[in-house]
Amino acid sequence: MSEISYYSAEGLKKLKEELVQLEQIERPRVTVEIADARDKGDLSENAEYHAAKEEQSHLEFKIAKLKNVISNARILDESQLDTSKVLIHSNVVIKNVANGIEFKYRLVADSETDVRNGKLSVNSPIGKGLLGTKVGDIAEIQVPSGVMKFEIISISRS
């Protein structure tokens, strides 16, 4: 059974655009490559043909996976978000208790993750550790280097 994922309208739009790109641009390109390679003769010793067929297989798998994600995607109405605790699509300011450095993150679905722009996956160790916490809470989060403690400074929708 597939898991429902929550996306912003922008995030879901990007997924749909990627699917269109794969189906309408990449799929026909690979089909042409297969046909061109097939025209070159004996298929049993034709490396171009086998490479194109393998690329087609990977492409079809990616398309199927993306269709599944889109079919189970839901757009989250951010105006209905509870800002008393950290949820998906919450903007949260946290402070590292050990060194006092503050970070601002927006918790998003995996496919929308962009840490450089402050978008952190809800499925990352820090994202999971922040879910459900409230302002003033200290979240103790297991990361590869050990346990980190973060104080929740603020939570907002946008």
PyMOL commands that set and color helices and strands:
alter all, ss='L'
color gray80, all
select helices_A, chain A and resi 9-38+43-45+47-71+78-80+110-112+115-117+125-130
alter helices_A, ss='H'
color red, helices_A
select strands_A, chain A and resi 5-7+73-75+91-96+102-108+119-121+138-143+146-156
alter strands_A, ss='S'
color yellow, strands_A
deselect
rebuild
show_as cartoon
